[in-house]
Amino acid sequence: MSILQRLAKLGIDASRVDLSNMQWIVTNAGVGDVERIMAETGGGVVVRTFDDAAYHNALTALDLLRPDEKRWRTATRNWLGLDVGIDRYDALYRTSARSLR
């Protein structure tokens, strides 16, 4: 079932939902560090189960979120900044190289 079908099932008129200007992330749990990233950035909602109640709760939680670009920028740099990426890949490659010896 598509997101628009689920919105309709929850009684939300999907034609009135403007997804083009959406500032939030909705993601499912259990994918890498996404839950920790969402908790630290406050930039979205994590859906833990795939049922109507969980989707309804996610939409309600999205309604409560407020833009905080300074927090988002700072928190995402801690996770996704170039310096962080370089350090993580360097550590990964060094660990991999040691295991090949």
C-alpha positions as CSV (number, residue, x, y, z in Angstrom):
1,M,0.0,0.0,0.0
2,S,1.4,3.4,-0.9
3,I,1.9,6.3,1.5
4,L,-1.0,8.2,-0.2
5,Q,-3.3,5.2,0.2
6,R,-2.3,4.9,3.9
7,L,-3.0,8.6,4.4
8,A,-6.4,8.2,2.8
9,K,-7.1,5.2,5.0
10,L,-6.3,7.3,8.0
11,G,-8.8,9.9,6.9
12,I,-6.2,12.4,5.5
13,D,-6.9,14.0,2.2
14,A,-3.7,13.2,0.3
15,S,-4.4,15.9,-2.3
16,R,-3.9,18.5,0.4
17,V,-0.6,17.1,1.6
18,D,2.3,19.1,0.0
19,L,5.2,16.6,0.0
20,S,7.4,18.9,-2.2
21,N,8.2,21.2,0.7
22,M,8.6,18.5,3.3
23,Q,11.5,19.3,5.7
24,W,11.3,16.1,7.7
25,I,12.5,12.6,7.3
26,V,10.4,9.5,8.0
27,T,12.3,6.3,8.2
28,N,12.0,2.9,9.6
29,A,13.9,1.5,12.6
30,G,16.7,-1.0,12.3
31,V,18.7,0.7,9.5
32,G,22.2,1.5,10.6
33,D,22.5,4.5,12.9
34,V,19.3,6.2,11.7
35,E,17.5,6.1,15.0
36,R,20.4,7.7,16.8
37,I,20.7,10.3,14.0
38,M,17.0,11.2,14.2
39,A,17.2,11.4,18.0
40,E,20.2,13.8,17.9
41,T,19.0,15.9,15.0
42,G,15.3,16.0,15.7
43,G,14.9,16.1,12.0
44,G,12.4,13.3,11.6
45,V,10.4,10.4,12.8
46,V,11.2,6.7,13.1
47,V,8.5,4.2,12.3
48,R,9.1,1.0,14.3
49,T,6.2,-1.2,12.9
50,F,4.4,-1.2,9.7
51,D,0.8,-0.8,10.7
52,D,-1.9,1.8,10.7
53,A,-1.3,2.8,14.3
54,A,2.4,3.3,13.7
55,Y,1.8,5.4,10.6
56,H,-0.8,7.5,12.4
57,N,1.6,8.1,15.3
58,A,4.3,9.1,12.9
59,L,2.1,11.6,11.2
60,T,1.1,13.0,14.6
61,A,4.8,13.2,15.6
62,L,5.6,15.0,12.4
63,D,3.0,17.6,13.2
64,L,4.8,18.4,16.4
65,L,8.2,18.9,14.9
66,R,9.5,22.4,14.4
67,P,12.3,23.5,12.1
68,D,15.6,24.0,13.9
69,E,18.2,24.5,11.2
70,K,21.0,25.4,13.5
71,R,20.5,22.1,15.5
72,W,20.2,20.1,12.2
73,R,23.3,21.6,10.7
74,T,25.4,21.0,13.9
75,A,24.1,17.5,14.5
76,T,24.4,16.3,10.9
77,R,27.9,17.6,10.7
78,N,28.7,15.3,13.6
79,W,27.3,12.4,11.7
80,L,27.9,13.2,8.0
81,G,30.5,15.9,7.8
82,L,33.5,15.4,5.5
83,D,36.0,15.2,8.3
84,V,33.9,12.6,10.1
85,G,33.6,10.6,6.9
86,I,37.3,10.7,6.2
87,D,38.1,9.5,9.7
88,R,35.6,6.7,9.6
89,Y,36.7,5.4,6.2
90,D,40.3,5.6,7.2
91,A,39.6,3.6,10.3
92,L,37.6,1.1,8.3
93,Y,40.3,0.7,5.7
94,R,43.1,0.3,8.3
95,T,41.1,-2.4,10.2
96,S,40.4,-4.2,6.9
97,A,44.1,-4.0,5.9
98,R,45.2,-5.4,9.3
99,S,42.8,-8.4,8.9
100,L,44.3,-9.2,5.5
101,R,47.8,-9.6,6.9
